[in-house]
Structure formats: structure tokens, C-alpha cells
């Protein structure tokens, strides 16, 4: 399912127009992105939790020339499924 399919499903289930559904989805995703950028956790009860984790610096290998390189520390987004979502799967 891609974003336009999701907008169609939201419009169908909520009886909103596709334009209103797209605005609602975009606003929701933007709010989640802003919260994660600020280092906050976003918990949607029953669905799951979005959080930020730090991947530590580590040694890697450049695949083109097989030289060892240092890969810098990096922040990543994580998602942990909630109980309702896990049960649905």
C-alpha cells in the first residue's frame, strides 16, 4: 500500500473527501516527524510507538575497494508495534 492507497482508505472509512483525508494524513505525518526530530516519543495506543534511537559509531568495509572505514554515530527512527497491531498480524 502506498500513500495514495492509504489516502483512499482513510477517505472511505472516515467518509471525508480525498483532499481532506490527504491533508489529515500529511498533518499527522508532519506532527510525528516534528516530535521525533525534537527527540520525543510518539505513542499511539494499540497501534505502536515511534521513537528515536542512536546507532553507535562502528567500523565498516567499503564494498568497492574493501578498505575499512569508520561509520559515524547516527540517529534512527524506530517503531514498535502495539498489542492490537501485533494481534491483527
PDB file of N, CA, C and O in Angstrom:
ATOM      1  N   UNK A   1       0.850  -1.172   0.000  1.00  0.00           N
ATOM      2  CA  UNK A   1       0.000   0.000   0.000  1.00  0.00           C
ATOM      3  C   UNK A   1       0.895   1.234   0.000  1.00  0.00           C
ATOM      4  O   UNK A   1       1.820   1.343   0.805  1.00  0.00           O
ATOM      5  N   UNK A   2       0.616   2.145  -0.894  1.00  0.00           N
ATOM      6  CA  UNK A   2       1.375   3.394  -0.930  1.00  0.00           C
ATOM      7  C   UNK A   2       0.533   4.527  -0.342  1.00  0.00           C
ATOM      8  O   UNK A   2      -0.581   4.297   0.129  1.00  0.00           O
ATOM      9  N   UNK A   3       1.062   5.737  -0.372  1.00  0.00           N
ATOM     10  CA  UNK A   3       0.396   6.865   0.273  1.00  0.00           C
ATOM     11  C   UNK A   3      -0.967   7.153  -0.343  1.00  0.00           C
ATOM     12  O   UNK A   3      -1.921   7.424   0.386  1.00  0.00           O
ATOM     13  N   UNK A   4      -1.081   7.102  -1.660  1.00  0.00           N
ATOM     14  CA  UNK A   4      -2.375   7.399  -2.283  1.00  0.00           C
ATOM     15  C   UNK A   4      -3.408   6.323  -1.955  1.00  0.00           C
ATOM     16  O   UNK A   4      -4.591   6.626  -1.806  1.00  0.00           O
ATOM     17  N   UNK A   5      -2.971   5.072  -1.843  1.00  0.00           N
ATOM     18  CA  UNK A   5      -3.884   3.997  -1.422  1.00  0.00           C
ATOM     19  C   UNK A   5      -4.363   4.236   0.008  1.00  0.00           C
ATOM     20  O   UNK A   5      -5.532   4.021   0.328  1.00  0.00           O
ATOM     21  N   UNK A   6      -3.450   4.680   0.857  1.00  0.00           N
ATOM     22  CA  UNK A   6      -3.794   4.966   2.244  1.00  0.00           C
ATOM     23  C   UNK A   6      -4.777   6.135   2.323  1.00  0.00           C
ATOM     24  O   UNK A   6      -5.723   6.092   3.110  1.00  0.00           O
ATOM     25  N   UNK A   7      -4.566   7.164   1.529  1.00  0.00           N
ATOM     26  CA  UNK A   7      -5.495   8.300   1.493  1.00  0.00           C
ATOM     27  C   UNK A   7      -6.872   7.819   1.061  1.00  0.00           C
ATOM     28  O   UNK A   7      -7.879   8.236   1.635  1.00  0.00           O
ATOM     29  N   UNK A   8      -6.933   6.950   0.061  1.00  0.00           N
ATOM     30  CA  UNK A   8      -8.220   6.402  -0.402  1.00  0.00           C
ATOM     31  C   UNK A   8      -8.925   5.640   0.718  1.00  0.00           C
ATOM     32  O   UNK A   8     -10.131   5.799   0.906  1.00  0.00           O
ATOM     33  N   UNK A   9      -8.190   4.818   1.462  1.00  0.00           N
ATOM     34  CA  UNK A   9      -8.768   4.039   2.571  1.00  0.00           C
ATOM     35  C   UNK A   9      -9.269   4.956   3.680  1.00  0.00           C
ATOM     36  O   UNK A   9     -10.340   4.732   4.244  1.00  0.00           O
ATOM     37  N   UNK A  10      -8.481   6.000   3.992  1.00  0.00           N
ATOM     38  CA  UNK A  10      -8.897   6.953   5.031  1.00  0.00           C
ATOM     39  C   UNK A  10     -10.178   7.647   4.613  1.00  0.00           C
ATOM     40  O   UNK A  10     -11.099   7.799   5.416  1.00  0.00           O
ATOM     41  N   UNK A  11     -10.241   8.070   3.350  1.00  0.00           N
ATOM     42  CA  UNK A  11     -11.434   8.747   2.840  1.00  0.00           C
ATOM     43  C   UNK A  11     -12.649   7.824   2.909  1.00  0.00           C
ATOM     44  O   UNK A  11     -13.743   8.250   3.281  1.00  0.00           O
ATOM     45  N   UNK A  12     -12.451   6.578   2.555  1.00  0.00           N
ATOM     46  CA  UNK A  12     -13.545   5.601   2.555  1.00  0.00           C
ATOM     47  C   UNK A  12     -14.047   5.335   3.978  1.00  0.00           C
ATOM     48  O   UNK A  12     -15.254   5.343   4.222  1.00  0.00           O
ATOM     49  N   UNK A  13     -13.127   5.100   4.909  1.00  0.00           N
ATOM     50  CA  UNK A  13     -13.511   4.734   6.277  1.00  0.00           C
ATOM     51  C   UNK A  13     -14.030   5.920   7.089  1.00  0.00           C
ATOM     52  O   UNK A  13     -14.871   5.742   7.970  1.00  0.00           O
ATOM     53  N   UNK A  14     -13.540   7.125   6.804  1.00  0.00           N
ATOM     54  CA  UNK A  14     -13.933   8.294   7.594  1.00  0.00           C
ATOM     55  C   UNK A  14     -15.034   9.116   6.932  1.00  0.00           C
ATOM     56  O   UNK A  14     -15.563  10.055   7.528  1.00  0.00           O
ATOM     57  N   UNK A  15     -15.371   8.758   5.706  1.00  0.00           N
ATOM     58  CA  UNK A  15     -16.373   9.498   4.926  1.00  0.00           C
ATOM     59  C   UNK A  15     -15.973  10.953   4.716  1.00  0.00           C
ATOM     60  O   UNK A  15     -16.825  11.838   4.638  1.00  0.00           O
ATOM     61  N   UNK A  16     -14.665  11.189   4.625  1.00  0.00           N
ATOM     62  CA  UNK A  16     -14.131  12.503   4.273  1.00  0.00           C
ATOM     63  C   UNK A  16     -13.791  12.503   2.793  1.00  0.00           C
ATOM     64  O   UNK A  16     -13.712  11.447   2.165  1.00  0.00           O
ATOM     65  N   UNK A  17     -13.590  13.689   2.241  1.00  0.00           N
ATOM     66  CA  UNK A  17     -13.138  13.763   0.851  1.00  0.00           C
ATOM     67  C   UNK A  17     -11.685  13.309   0.785  1.00  0.00           C
ATOM     68  O   UNK A  17     -10.982  13.285   1.796  1.00  0.00           O
ATOM     69  N   UNK A  18     -11.248  12.950  -0.412  1.00  0.00           N
ATOM     70  CA  UNK A  18      -9.851  12.534  -0.580  1.00  0.00           C
ATOM     71  C   UNK A  18      -8.906  13.685  -0.242  1.00  0.00           C
ATOM     72  O   UNK A  18      -7.838  13.464   0.329  1.00  0.00           O
ATOM     73  N   UNK A  19      -9.296  14.920  -0.594  1.00  0.00           N
ATOM     74  CA  UNK A  19      -8.453  16.085  -0.298  1.00  0.00           C
ATOM     75  C   UNK A  19      -8.315  16.281   1.211  1.00  0.00           C
ATOM     76  O   UNK A  19      -7.221  16.547   1.708  1.00  0.00           O
ATOM     77  N   UNK A  20      -9.425  16.149   1.937  1.00  0.00           N
ATOM     78  CA  UNK A  20      -9.387  16.306   3.387  1.00  0.00           C
ATOM     79  C   UNK A  20      -8.595  15.168   4.026  1.00  0.00           C
ATOM     80  O   UNK A  20      -7.863  15.382   4.993  1.00  0.00           O
ATOM     81  N   UNK A  21      -8.742  13.967   3.488  1.00  0.00           N
ATOM     82  CA  UNK A  21      -8.001  12.817   4.013  1.00  0.00           C
ATOM     83  C   UNK A  21      -6.507  12.991   3.799  1.00  0.00           C
ATOM     84  O   UNK A  21      -5.710  12.655   4.674  1.00  0.00           O
ATOM     85  N   UNK A  22      -6.121  13.516   2.633  1.00  0.00           N
ATOM     86  CA  UNK A  22      -4.706  13.745   2.346  1.00  0.00           C
ATOM     87  C   UNK A  22      -4.141  14.798   3.302  1.00  0.00           C
ATOM     88  O   UNK A  22      -3.031  14.643   3.812  1.00  0.00           O
ATOM     89  N   UNK A  23      -4.906  15.870   3.543  1.00  0.00           N
ATOM     90  CA  UNK A  23      -4.459  16.906   4.481  1.00  0.00           C
ATOM     91  C   UNK A  23      -4.288  16.335   5.887  1.00  0.00           C
ATOM     92  O   UNK A  23      -3.315  16.645   6.575  1.00  0.00           O
ATOM     93  N   UNK A  24      -5.236  15.503   6.309  1.00  0.00           N
ATOM     94  CA  UNK A  24      -5.168  14.905   7.648  1.00  0.00           C
ATOM     95  C   UNK A  24      -3.960  13.978   7.763  1.00  0.00           C
ATOM     96  O   UNK A  24      -3.250  14.007   8.768  1.00  0.00           O
ATOM     97  N   UNK A  25      -3.724  13.161   6.749  1.00  0.00           N
ATOM     98  CA  UNK A  25      -2.576  12.255   6.764  1.00  0.00           C
ATOM     99  C   UNK A  25      -1.273  13.040   6.765  1.00  0.00           C
ATOM    100  O   UNK A  25      -0.367  12.740   7.543  1.00  0.00           O
ATOM    101  N   UNK A  26      -1.172  14.043   5.898  1.00  0.00           N
ATOM    102  CA  UNK A  26       0.042  14.861   5.841  1.00  0.00           C
ATOM    103  C   UNK A  26       0.307  15.561   7.175  1.00  0.00           C
ATOM    104  O   UNK A  26       1.449  15.629   7.628  1.00  0.00           O
ATOM    105  N   UNK A  27      -0.753  16.082   7.800  1.00  0.00           N
ATOM    106  CA  UNK A  27      -0.597  16.765   9.088  1.00  0.00           C
ATOM    107  C   UNK A  27      -0.154  15.777  10.168  1.00  0.00           C
ATOM    108  O   UNK A  27       0.681  16.109  11.010  1.00  0.00           O
ATOM    109  N   UNK A  28      -0.705  14.576  10.145  1.00  0.00           N
ATOM    110  CA  UNK A  28      -0.324  13.555  11.121  1.00  0.00           C
ATOM    111  C   UNK A  28       1.136  13.160  10.957  1.00  0.00           C
ATOM    112  O   UNK A  28       1.876  13.084  11.938  1.00  0.00           O
ATOM    113  N   UNK A  29       1.546  12.912   9.736  1.00  0.00           N
ATOM    114  CA  UNK A  29       2.930  12.517   9.479  1.00  0.00           C
ATOM    115  C   UNK A  29       3.904  13.634   9.835  1.00  0.00           C
ATOM    116  O   UNK A  29       4.988  13.373  10.357  1.00  0.00           O
ATOM    117  N   UNK A  30       3.524  14.867   9.555  1.00  0.00           N
ATOM    118  CA  UNK A  30       4.372  16.017   9.888  1.00  0.00           C
ATOM    119  C   UNK A  30       4.508  16.161  11.405  1.00  0.00           C
ATOM    120  O   UNK A  30       5.592  16.454  11.910  1.00  0.00           O
ATOM    121  N   UNK A  31       3.408  15.954  12.126  1.00  0.00           N
ATOM    122  CA  UNK A  31       3.455  16.050  13.588  1.00  0.00           C
ATOM    123  C   UNK A  31       4.352  14.957  14.177  1.00  0.00           C
ATOM    124  O   UNK A  31       5.107  15.216  15.114  1.00  0.00           O
ATOM    125  N   UNK A  32       4.273  13.749  13.637  1.00  0.00           N
ATOM    126  CA  UNK A  32       5.136  12.656  14.098  1.00  0.00           C
ATOM    127  C   UNK A  32       6.589  12.984  13.795  1.00  0.00           C
ATOM    128  O   UNK A  32       7.460  12.788  14.642  1.00  0.00           O
ATOM    129  N   UNK A  33       6.858  13.482  12.594  1.00  0.00           N
ATOM    130  CA  UNK A  33       8.230  13.825  12.203  1.00  0.00           C
ATOM    131  C   UNK A  33       8.801  14.912  13.107  1.00  0.00           C
ATOM    132  O   UNK A  33       9.950  14.811  13.536  1.00  0.00           O
ATOM    133  N   UNK A  34       8.023  15.946  13.402  1.00  0.00           N
ATOM    134  CA  UNK A  34       8.486  17.029  14.263  1.00  0.00           C
ATOM    135  C   UNK A  34       8.768  16.533  15.684  1.00  0.00           C
ATOM    136  O   UNK A  34       9.751  16.936  16.305  1.00  0.00           O
ATOM    137  N   UNK A  35       7.898  15.655  16.191  1.00  0.00           N
ATOM    138  CA  UNK A  35       8.101  15.123  17.540  1.00  0.00           C
ATOM    139  C   UNK A  35       9.379  14.292  17.600  1.00  0.00           C
ATOM    140  O   UNK A  35      10.149  14.408  18.553  1.00  0.00           O
ATOM    141  N   UNK A  36       9.608  13.456  16.591  1.00  0.00           N
ATOM    142  CA  UNK A  36      10.819  12.637  16.571  1.00  0.00           C
ATOM    143  C   UNK A  36      12.064  13.497  16.417  1.00  0.00           C
ATOM    144  O   UNK A  36      13.092  13.214  17.033  1.00  0.00           O
ATOM    145  N   UNK A  37      11.986  14.543  15.603  1.00  0.00           N
ATOM    146  CA  UNK A  37      13.127  15.442  15.418  1.00  0.00           C
ATOM    147  C   UNK A  37      13.475  16.150  16.720  1.00  0.00           C
ATOM    148  O   UNK A  37      14.636  16.481  16.963  1.00  0.00           O
ATOM    149  N   UNK A  38      12.462  16.382  17.561  1.00  0.00           N
ATOM    150  CA  UNK A  38      12.689  17.023  18.856  1.00  0.00           C
ATOM    151  C   UNK A  38      13.145  16.015  19.912  1.00  0.00           C
ATOM    152  O   UNK A  38      13.422  16.390  21.051  1.00  0.00           O
ATOM    153  N   UNK A  39      13.221  14.741  19.535  1.00  0.00           N
ATOM    154  CA  UNK A  39      13.675  13.707  20.460  1.00  0.00           C
ATOM    155  C   UNK A  39      12.564  13.092  21.294  1.00  0.00           C
ATOM    156  O   UNK A  39      12.831  12.323  22.216  1.00  0.00           O
ATOM    157  N   UNK A  40      11.319  13.425  20.976  1.00  0.00           N
ATOM    158  CA  UNK A  40      10.178  12.884  21.722  1.00  0.00           C
ATOM    159  C   UNK A  40       9.785  11.507  21.197  1.00  0.00           C
ATOM    160  O   UNK A  40      10.187  11.096  20.109  1.00  0.00           O
ATOM    161  N   UNK A  41       8.994  10.816  21.996  1.00  0.00           N
ATOM    162  CA  UNK A  41       8.433   9.526  21.611  1.00  0.00           C
ATOM    163  C   UNK A  41       6.968   9.747  21.266  1.00  0.00           C
ATOM    164  O   UNK A  41       6.295  10.528  21.939  1.00  0.00           O
ATOM    165  N   UNK A  42       6.454   9.078  20.231  1.00  0.00           N
ATOM    166  CA  UNK A  42       5.056   9.189  19.840  1.00  0.00           C
ATOM    167  C   UNK A  42       4.404   7.828  20.059  1.00  0.00           C
ATOM    168  O   UNK A  42       4.731   6.857  19.376  1.00  0.00           O
ATOM    169  N   UNK A  43       3.476   7.763  21.020  1.00  0.00           N
ATOM    170  CA  UNK A  43       2.805   6.503  21.345  1.00  0.00           C
ATOM    171  C   UNK A  43       1.357   6.574  20.890  1.00  0.00           C
ATOM    172  O   UNK A  43       0.600   7.436  21.337  1.00  0.00           O
ATOM    173  N   UNK A  44       0.976   5.675  20.008  1.00  0.00           N
ATOM    174  CA  UNK A  44      -0.397   5.555  19.546  1.00  0.00           C
ATOM    175  C   UNK A  44      -0.936   4.261  20.152  1.00  0.00           C
ATOM    176  O   UNK A  44      -0.665   3.173  19.642  1.00  0.00           O
ATOM    177  N   UNK A  45      -1.690   4.379  21.226  1.00  0.00           N
ATOM    178  CA  UNK A  45      -2.135   3.225  21.998  1.00  0.00           C
ATOM    179  C   UNK A  45      -2.843   2.212  21.086  1.00  0.00           C
ATOM    180  O   UNK A  45      -3.755   2.557  20.335  1.00  0.00           O
ATOM    181  N   UNK A  46      -2.400   0.973  21.175  1.00  0.00           N
ATOM    182  CA  UNK A  46      -2.973  -0.099  20.370  1.00  0.00           C
ATOM    183  C   UNK A  46      -2.307  -0.258  19.021  1.00  0.00           C
ATOM    184  O   UNK A  46      -2.327  -1.349  18.452  1.00  0.00           O
ATOM    185  N   UNK A  47      -1.715   0.809  18.493  1.00  0.00           N
ATOM    186  CA  UNK A  47      -1.067   0.739  17.185  1.00  0.00           C
ATOM    187  C   UNK A  47       0.427   0.528  17.325  1.00  0.00           C
ATOM    188  O   UNK A  47       0.979  -0.430  16.785  1.00  0.00           O
ATOM    189  N   UNK A  48       1.082   1.425  18.053  1.00  0.00           N
ATOM    190  CA  UNK A  48       2.519   1.282  18.238  1.00  0.00           C
ATOM    191  C   UNK A  48       3.173   2.557  18.716  1.00  0.00           C
ATOM    192  O   UNK A  48       2.516   3.571  18.949  1.00  0.00           O
ATOM    193  N   UNK A  49       4.492   2.483  18.856  1.00  0.00           N
ATOM    194  CA  UNK A  49       5.259   3.613  19.367  1.00  0.00           C
ATOM    195  C   UNK A  49       6.420   3.919  18.426  1.00  0.00           C
ATOM    196  O   UNK A  49       7.186   3.033  18.048  1.00  0.00           O
ATOM    197  N   UNK A  50       6.531   5.185  18.061  1.00  0.00           N
ATOM    198  CA  UNK A  50       7.653   5.678  17.274  1.00  0.00           C
ATOM    199  C   UNK A  50       8.636   6.307  18.248  1.00  0.00           C
ATOM    200  O   UNK A  50       8.229   7.045  19.145  1.00  0.00           O
ATOM    201  N   UNK A  51       9.916   6.027  18.084  1.00  0.00           N
ATOM    202  CA  UNK A  51      10.925   6.622  18.963  1.00  0.00           C
ATOM    203  C   UNK A  51      12.213   6.836  18.168  1.00  0.00           C
ATOM    204  O   UNK A  51      12.360   6.383  17.033  1.00  0.00           O
ATOM    205  N   UNK A  52      13.139   7.548  18.815  1.00  0.00           N
ATOM    206  CA  UNK A  52      14.441   7.815  18.206  1.00  0.00           C
ATOM    207  C   UNK A  52      15.491   7.035  18.990  1.00  0.00           C
ATOM    208  O   UNK A  52      15.503   7.057  20.220  1.00  0.00           O
ATOM    209  N   UNK A  53      16.363   6.354  18.273  1.00  0.00           N
ATOM    210  CA  UNK A  53      17.466   5.620  18.892  1.00  0.00           C
ATOM    211  C   UNK A  53      18.760   6.084  18.240  1.00  0.00           C
ATOM    212  O   UNK A  53      18.757   6.641  17.142  1.00  0.00           O
ATOM    213  N   UNK A  54      19.855   5.843  18.929  1.00  0.00           N
ATOM    214  CA  UNK A  54      21.161   6.205  18.395  1.00  0.00           C
ATOM    215  C   UNK A  54      21.910   4.938  18.036  1.00  0.00           C
ATOM    216  O   UNK A  54      22.107   4.057  18.872  1.00  0.00           O
ATOM    217  N   UNK A  55      22.324   4.861  16.786  1.00  0.00           N
ATOM    218  CA  UNK A  55      23.168   3.755  16.336  1.00  0.00           C
ATOM    219  C   UNK A  55      24.607   4.193  16.568  1.00  0.00           C
ATOM    220  O   UNK A  55      25.038   5.195  15.996  1.00  0.00           O
ATOM    221  N   UNK A  56      25.364   3.469  17.394  1.00  0.00           N
ATOM    222  CA  UNK A  56      26.721   3.911  17.718  1.00  0.00           C
ATOM    223  C   UNK A  56      27.671   3.845  16.521  1.00  0.00           C
ATOM    224  O   UNK A  56      27.427   3.131  15.548  1.00  0.00           O
ATOM    225  N   UNK A  57      28.745   4.600  16.618  1.00  0.00           N
ATOM    226  CA  UNK A  57      29.778   4.562  15.571  1.00  0.00           C
ATOM    227  C   UNK A  57      30.374   3.156  15.544  1.00  0.00           C
ATOM    228  O   UNK A  57      30.540   2.519  16.584  1.00  0.00           O
ATOM    229  N   UNK A  58      30.690   2.689  14.354  1.00  0.00           N
ATOM    230  CA  UNK A  58      31.278   1.359  14.226  1.00  0.00           C
ATOM    231  C   UNK A  58      32.125   1.278  12.960  1.00  0.00           C
ATOM    232  O   UNK A  58      32.068   2.146  12.090  1.00  0.00           O
ATOM    233  N   UNK A  59      32.904   0.215  12.889  1.00  0.00           N
ATOM    234  CA  UNK A  59      33.784   0.018  11.742  1.00  0.00           C
ATOM    235  C   UNK A  59      33.031  -0.746  10.659  1.00  0.00           C
ATOM    236  O   UNK A  59      32.314  -1.705  10.944  1.00  0.00           O
ATOM    237  N   UNK A  60      33.204  -0.311   9.416  1.00  0.00           N
ATOM    238  CA  UNK A  60      32.586  -0.988   8.280  1.00  0.00           C
ATOM    239  C   UNK A  60      33.612  -1.210   7.188  1.00  0.00           C
ATOM    240  O   UNK A  60      34.789  -0.885   7.344  1.00  0.00           O
ATOM    241  N   UNK A  61      33.147  -1.770   6.078  1.00  0.00           N
ATOM    242  CA  UNK A  61      34.032  -2.040   4.942  1.00  0.00           C
ATOM    243  C   UNK A  61      33.439  -1.402   3.700  1.00  0.00           C
ATOM    244  O   UNK A  61      32.263  -1.593   3.391  1.00  0.00           O
ATOM    245  N   UNK A  62      34.260  -0.646   2.993  1.00  0.00           N
ATOM    246  CA  UNK A  62      33.858  -0.051   1.727  1.00  0.00           C
ATOM    247  C   UNK A  62      33.779  -1.188   0.701  1.00  0.00           C
ATOM    248  O   UNK A  62      34.796  -1.817   0.407  1.00  0.00           O
ATOM    249  N   UNK A  63      32.579  -1.463   0.147  1.00  0.00           N
ATOM    250  CA  UNK A  63      32.439  -2.607  -0.745  1.00  0.00           C
ATOM    251  C   UNK A  63      33.199  -2.471  -2.069  1.00  0.00           C
ATOM    252  O   UNK A  63      33.513  -3.479  -2.702  1.00  0.00           O
ATOM    253  N   UNK A  64      33.492  -1.257  -2.486  1.00  0.00           N
ATOM    254  CA  UNK A  64      34.163  -1.099  -3.781  1.00  0.00           C
ATOM    255  C   UNK A  64      35.656  -1.395  -3.724  1.00  0.00           C
ATOM    256  O   UNK A  64      36.232  -1.892  -4.691  1.00  0.00           O
ATOM    257  N   UNK A  65      36.290  -1.084  -2.573  1.00  0.00           N
ATOM    258  CA  UNK A  65      37.734  -1.325  -2.506  1.00  0.00           C
ATOM    259  C   UNK A  65      38.145  -2.135  -1.273  1.00  0.00           C
ATOM    260  O   UNK A  65      39.339  -2.327  -1.038  1.00  0.00           O
ATOM    261  N   UNK A  66      37.189  -2.608  -0.492  1.00  0.00           N
ATOM    262  CA  UNK A  66      37.414  -3.470   0.679  1.00  0.00           C
ATOM    263  C   UNK A  66      38.227  -2.817   1.794  1.00  0.00           C
ATOM    264  O   UNK A  66      38.747  -3.512   2.667  1.00  0.00           O
ATOM    265  N   UNK A  67      38.341  -1.486   1.771  1.00  0.00           N
ATOM    266  CA  UNK A  67      39.053  -0.785   2.839  1.00  0.00           C
ATOM    267  C   UNK A  67      38.140  -0.625   4.050  1.00  0.00           C
ATOM    268  O   UNK A  67      36.928  -0.459   3.913  1.00  0.00           O
ATOM    269  N   UNK A  68      38.743  -0.677   5.240  1.00  0.00           N
ATOM    270  CA  UNK A  68      37.982  -0.445   6.455  1.00  0.00           C
ATOM    271  C   UNK A  68      37.725   1.048   6.597  1.00  0.00           C
ATOM    272  O   UNK A  68      38.603   1.874   6.350  1.00  0.00           O
ATOM    273  N   UNK A  69      36.489   1.380   7.006  1.00  0.00           N
ATOM    274  CA  UNK A  69      36.111   2.778   7.220  1.00  0.00           C
ATOM    275  C   UNK A  69      35.382   2.876   8.554  1.00  0.00           C
ATOM    276  O   UNK A  69      34.845   1.887   9.052  1.00  0.00           O
ATOM    277  N   UNK A  70      35.367   4.074   9.127  1.00  0.00           N
ATOM    278  CA  UNK A  70      34.599   4.314  10.346  1.00  0.00           C
ATOM    279  C   UNK A  70      33.246   4.891   9.942  1.00  0.00           C
ATOM    280  O   UNK A  70      33.181   5.879   9.210  1.00  0.00           O
ATOM    281  N   UNK A  71      32.194   4.286  10.410  1.00  0.00           N
ATOM    282  CA  UNK A  71      30.841   4.771  10.157  1.00  0.00           C
ATOM    283  C   UNK A  71      30.416   5.563  11.391  1.00  0.00           C
ATOM    284  O   UNK A  71      30.461   5.056  12.512  1.00  0.00           O
ATOM    285  N   UNK A  72      30.007   6.798  11.176  1.00  0.00           N
ATOM    286  CA  UNK A  72      29.693   7.718  12.277  1.00  0.00           C
ATOM    287  C   UNK A  72      28.425   7.303  13.016  1.00  0.00           C
ATOM    288  O   UNK A  72      27.584   6.571  12.494  1.00  0.00           O
ATOM    289  N   UNK A  73      28.318   7.791  14.242  1.00  0.00           N
ATOM    290  CA  UNK A  73      27.106   7.600  15.033  1.00  0.00           C
ATOM    291  C   UNK A  73      25.934   8.231  14.288  1.00  0.00           C
ATOM    292  O   UNK A  73      26.099   9.252  13.620  1.00  0.00           O
ATOM    293  N   UNK A  74      24.757   7.629  14.401  1.00  0.00           N
ATOM    294  CA  UNK A  74      23.615   8.114  13.637  1.00  0.00           C
ATOM    295  C   UNK A  74      22.331   7.925  14.437  1.00  0.00           C
ATOM    296  O   UNK A  74      22.168   6.919  15.128  1.00  0.00           O
ATOM    297  N   UNK A  75      21.427   8.886  14.344  1.00  0.00           N
ATOM    298  CA  UNK A  75      20.109   8.752  14.949  1.00  0.00           C
ATOM    299  C   UNK A  75      19.184   8.077  13.941  1.00  0.00           C
ATOM    300  O   UNK A  75      19.200   8.396  12.752  1.00  0.00           O
ATOM    301  N   UNK A  76      18.376   7.135  14.439  1.00  0.00           N
ATOM    302  CA  UNK A  76      17.445   6.423  13.562  1.00  0.00           C
ATOM    303  C   UNK A  76      16.054   6.432  14.187  1.00  0.00           C
ATOM    304  O   UNK A  76      15.911   6.544  15.405  1.00  0.00           O
ATOM    305  N   UNK A  77      15.042   6.314  13.350  1.00  0.00           N
ATOM    306  CA  UNK A  77      13.667   6.189  13.816  1.00  0.00           C
ATOM    307  C   UNK A  77      13.362   4.713  14.028  1.00  0.00           C
ATOM    308  O   UNK A  77      13.721   3.867  13.209  1.00  0.00           O
ATOM    309  N   UNK A  78      12.695   4.419  15.138  1.00  0.00           N
ATOM    310  CA  UNK A  78      12.306   3.048  15.442  1.00  0.00           C
ATOM    311  C   UNK A  78      10.798   2.990  15.615  1.00  0.00           C
ATOM    312  O   UNK A  78      10.165   3.973  15.999  1.00  0.00           O
ATOM    313  N   UNK A  79      10.225   1.811  15.323  1.00  0.00           N
ATOM    314  CA  UNK A  79       8.797   1.596  15.527  1.00  0.00           C
ATOM    315  C   UNK A  79       8.609   0.275  16.229  1.00  0.00           C
ATOM    316  O   UNK A  79       9.170  -0.740  15.815  1.00  0.00           O
ATOM    317  N   UNK A  80       7.823   0.277  17.288  1.00  0.00           N
ATOM    318  CA  UNK A  80       7.488  -0.947  17.995  1.00  0.00           C
ATOM    319  C   UNK A  80       5.977  -1.107  17.923  1.00  0.00           C
ATOM    320  O   UNK A  80       5.232  -0.242  18.383  1.00  0.00           O
ATOM    321  N   UNK A  81       5.530  -2.211  17.349  1.00  0.00           N
ATOM    322  CA  UNK A  81       4.101  -2.463  17.187  1.00  0.00           C
ATOM    323  C   UNK A  81       3.424  -2.615  18.539  1.00  0.00           C
ATOM    324  O   UNK A  81       3.977  -3.209  19.465  1.00  0.00           O
ATOM    325  N   UNK A  82       2.214  -2.069  18.638  1.00  0.00           N
ATOM    326  CA  UNK A  82       1.415  -2.211  19.850  1.00  0.00           C
ATOM    327  C   UNK A  82       0.687  -3.545  19.862  1.00  0.00           C
ATOM    328  O   UNK A  82       0.736  -4.301  18.891  1.00  0.00           O
ATOM    329  N   UNK A  83       0.015  -3.825  20.963  1.00  0.00           N
ATOM    330  CA  UNK A  83      -0.639  -5.124  21.144  1.00  0.00           C
ATOM    331  C   UNK A  83      -1.729  -5.374  20.110  1.00  0.00           C
ATOM    332  O   UNK A  83      -1.811  -6.470  19.556  1.00  0.00           O
ATOM    333  N   UNK A  84      -2.567  -4.375  19.841  1.00  0.00           N
ATOM    334  CA  UNK A  84      -3.650  -4.574  18.861  1.00  0.00           C
ATOM    335  C   UNK A  84      -3.110  -4.856  17.471  1.00  0.00           C
ATOM    336  O   UNK A  84      -3.627  -5.718  16.760  1.00  0.00           O
ATOM    337  N   UNK A  85      -2.070  -4.131  17.082  1.00  0.00           N
ATOM    338  CA  UNK A  85      -1.470  -4.343  15.762  1.00  0.00           C
ATOM    339  C   UNK A  85      -0.802  -5.718  15.697  1.00  0.00           C
ATOM    340  O   UNK A  85      -0.946  -6.432  14.704  1.00  0.00           O
ATOM    341  N   UNK A  86      -0.082  -6.084  16.736  1.00  0.00           N
ATOM    342  CA  UNK A  86       0.592  -7.389  16.764  1.00  0.00           C
ATOM    343  C   UNK A  86      -0.428  -8.523  16.700  1.00  0.00           C
ATOM    344  O   UNK A  86      -0.200  -9.525  16.022  1.00  0.00           O
ATOM    345  N   UNK A  87      -1.557  -8.370  17.408  1.00  0.00           N
ATOM    346  CA  UNK A  87      -2.587  -9.400  17.378  1.00  0.00           C
ATOM    347  C   UNK A  87      -3.256  -9.508  16.008  1.00  0.00           C
ATOM    348  O   UNK A  87      -3.655 -10.597  15.595  1.00  0.00           O
ATOM    349  N   UNK A  88      -3.379  -8.380  15.303  1.00  0.00           N
ATOM    350  CA  UNK A  88      -4.002  -8.377  13.980  1.00  0.00           C
ATOM    351  C   UNK A  88      -3.123  -9.078  12.943  1.00  0.00           C
ATOM    352  O   UNK A  88      -3.618  -9.580  11.934  1.00  0.00           O
ATOM    353  N   UNK A  89      -1.834  -9.104  13.200  1.00  0.00           N
ATOM    354  CA  UNK A  89      -0.934  -9.742  12.250  1.00  0.00           C
ATOM    355  C   UNK A  89      -0.892 -11.239  12.486  1.00  0.00           C
ATOM    356  O   UNK A  89      -0.183 -11.955  11.780  1.00  0.00           O
TER     357      UNK A  89
END
